[in-house]
């Protein structure tokens, strides 16, 4: 079994931008989970046994499609 821990900490590509926008309480752009969705699809399609644990912050909550 492969175990993967995935931290979805930043809603933006850069840490400084994520920090400033979080401080200003701005909502992330629409497609901020694009990379996480790609990883989720890869995990779901693998023939191997995989256990993935996702950790979100209040700024990076999963959307309805996840």
N, C-alpha and C positions, 0 to 999 in steps of 0.2 A: 504494500500500500504506500502511495505517495501522499504525504501530508503537506499542505500549502497554507501559509498564513498570508492573507492579503489585507493590507492596511490602505484604506481609502481616506487619506488624511487631508488632502488638498483639493479644493474644487477648481483650482487653476494650475496651469503648467508650472508656474514658478512659486516658490515658497513666499517670497516677499509680497507678490501680488495677492496670494491667498490670505496672508496675514492682514494686509491693509483692507481688503474687501470684507474679510470676516469682522475686523474691528469696526468697519463702517456699516456692518449688517446688510451688505449688498448680497442679493441672491446670485448664485452661480449661473453661468450661461446654460442654455438648454442642453447641450450635448456634453456636459462635463463627465459623464460616466462612460464615454465611448470606449476608452481603453479597458475599463473594468468589464464591459460587456463582451469585448473581444476575448478577454481571458476566460470569462464564464463560458462562452461558447466552446473554446478550446478544451476546457475541463470537461464539459458535458459530452463532447464528441470523442474523447479519448477512450480506447478500449481498456486502459489500465484502471485499476481501482484507485480512486483519488478522493481524499477528504480535504475539502477547502473550507477554511474558516475566514469569513469576511468581517472586518472591523470598520465601522463607519463612525464619523463624527457628526454632530448636528448639522454642519454645513454640507455634508456629503451623504445625505440619506439616499437610499436606493429609490428609484422611481418605480412606477407601477409595472413596467416591463421586466424588471429584474426579479 
